[in-house]
Amino acid sequence: MSKKTKKDSEIQGLTHLIMDATIGVTDLVEAVQKQIVHPPFLPSTPIQKLITSISSITYRNIRWSTLFIGKSLHKILAQLTPVIGKIKTSDKKEMIISALNGVIGDYLEEKENPLKINMQFRFQSKALKIDPKRLKVAYPTINGKILLMIHGSCMNDIQWTRKEHNHGEILSKELNKTPFYLNYNSGKHISTNGQNLNESLEELLKNWPVPVEELIIVAHSMGGLIARSALYYGQKDQKNWPKQLKKVIFLGTPHHGSHVERTGNYLDLILEAIPYTKPFAKLGKIRSAGVTDLRYGNLVDEDWQNKDRFELKSDQRQHIPLPQQIEFYAIAAVNKKETSTKSTKSLGDNLVDVKSALGQHKNSNKSLLFKKENSWIAYENNHLDLLSNPKIGAKLKIWLA
């Protein structure tokens, strides 16, 4: 796809998004007004019904105008394409698109919106062509020790570099490994991304230009769940790549879900329970499939298929244990000092609690049983510090050496 075509597609994708958002907000405002004009549990008067009828005409006109103007915007914005095309693609732009995919990526995928991210392996912010000759060009000193870095929700491969630190770059240089990075739409179901990664890794290793000695994965946050899902499907499908997987390191991965998402789910129920705020519950349901999968840490299709992902339910996941032939490691971040109270420290980095990050479950049969020497708590670190703290990098080096 040419730069002009890609830029045009992104503009059109954003236009579609604005159109859909405008219509969605119009629906919300109309619903709120109906709740105000027609108080719950009281009969409506003729005047109230007249007000609603008149306002309904207005709202219909807003929706029609939005669609009409939206279609015209494609032509108007197309004229701006040459000007916008002169602006170089920036890391900030990619971060915005990644965040957008994290929040509504399943919607972008469903609508085939050009802003959706397609899964790909990347190196130095560029997509890798899965072909032996092109891989040799990308890696002049390629070897059979592969290091895969998988980012978390609402992020991308570029964001492995934080505060001028990149675990993948440092580990690959000091331990003589060939690094590559996964970029994916984090708004899609974790199991969907897991299955895509399973197929992609199989293709990559088949085309690796030198004999593969080992595959190592370092994954941050949601990326760890996607790695586990891919491994599950890879072993189930009897793929070859899992046989090459030697070690996996999880950085702040919510193996048993995130309390933040569970709180968001309660918010939906509270909003829907109060008559005047019920329309606003729609806003809570913007969250993508990927985000709601983080409630308990869904890994396979059966965890979410034929279920209302916004309905309050207990943890009904299938338990997927860690395969014994692979070495697994887990790091949990804690915002507080090691001397803080136990209850305060248990909250972890405020996104993922310590027990979830270390695979511990109140039901011992569901615990992931990381070896004691393969688990570590990084105090005075938040969720993103896991990407940039040199002490964490040093720990990774010890584990991978």
Buried (B, 14 or more C-beta within 10 A) or exposed (E): EEEEEEBBBBBBBBBBBBBBEBBEBBBBEBBBBBBEBBEEEEEEEEEBEEBBEEBEEEBEEBBEEBBEBBEEBEEEBEEEBEEEBEEEEEEEEBBEBBBBBBBBBBBBBEBEBBBBBEBBBBBEBEEBBBEEEEBEEBBEEBBBBBBBBBBBBBBBBBBBBBEEBBBBBBBBEEBEBBBBBBBBBBBBBBBBBBBBBBBBBBEBBEBBEBEBEBBBBBBBBBBBBBBBBBBBBBBEEEBEBBBBBBBBBBBBBBBBBBBBBBEBBEEBEEBBEEEEEBBBBBBBEEBBBBBBBBBBBBBBBEBBEEEEBBEEEEBEBEEBEBBEEBBBBBBBBBBBEEEBEEEEBEBBBBBBBBBBBBBBBEEEEBBBEBEEEBBBBBBEBBBBBBBBBEEBBEBBBEBBE
